[in-house]
């Protein structure tokens, strides 16, 4: 579950963090709850997590979700 950063207005966007294996986390800024991340390798497992954003900054990171893209 994503939480609003404390003390501010509603959510204005999201940051998606993702990686495969032990690679460094990559980031993608999005404005909607759904989106597309390109450049992933089919058959490779990725870790995903997200943070909600508002005028104060980012809230706590969500728990990690694992997913493997397929063609």
C-alpha positions in Angstrom: 0.0 0.0 0.0 1.3 3.4 -0.9 1.0 6.2 1.6 0.9 10.0 1.2 3.9 11.8 2.5 2.9 13.4 5.8 1.5 16.9 6.1 0.6 17.8 2.6 -2.0 17.6 -0.1 -3.0 14.6 -2.1 -0.8 12.4 -4.3 0.5 14.1 -7.4 2.7 11.3 -8.8 4.6 8.2 -8.2 8.2 6.9 -8.5 8.6 3.3 -9.6 11.9 1.6 -8.6 12.9 -1.6 -10.3 15.9 -4.0 -10.8 16.9 -7.4 -11.8 19.1 -9.5 -9.6 21.4 -7.4 -7.4 21.7 -4.5 -9.9 21.2 -1.0 -8.8 17.6 0.3 -8.6 16.4 2.1 -11.7 13.7 4.8 -11.3 10.8 5.9 -13.4 8.5 8.9 -12.6 4.8 8.4 -13.5 1.7 10.5 -12.8 -0.9 7.6 -12.9 -1.2 4.4 -10.9 -0.6 2.4 -14.1 2.2 2.8 -16.6 4.7 1.1 -18.9 8.4 0.4 -18.2 10.2 -0.4 -21.4 13.6 -2.1 -21.9 12.9 -5.1 -19.6 14.2 -8.5 -20.6 11.6 -11.2 -21.1 12.2 -14.2 -18.8 14.2 -12.2 -16.3 12.7 -11.7 -12.8 12.5 -8.1 -11.6 11.9 -6.5 -8.2 9.4 -3.6 -8.2 8.5 -1.1 -5.5 6.8 2.3 -5.6 6.6 5.6 -3.7 3.8 8.1 -3.7 4.7 11.8 -4.2 3.1 15.1 -3.2 4.2 18.7 -2.7 6.3 17.7 0.4 8.2 14.9 -1.3 8.0 11.1 -1.4 6.2 8.8 1.0 7.5 5.4 2.3 8.5 2.8 -0.3 6.0 0.0 -0.9 7.0 -3.6 -0.3 8.8 -5.4 -3.1 6.7 -7.2 -5.7 8.5 -9.7 -8.0 7.4 -10.1 -11.6 8.8 -11.7 -14.8 7.9 -10.2 -18.1 6.9 -12.4 -21.0 6.5 -11.8 -24.7 
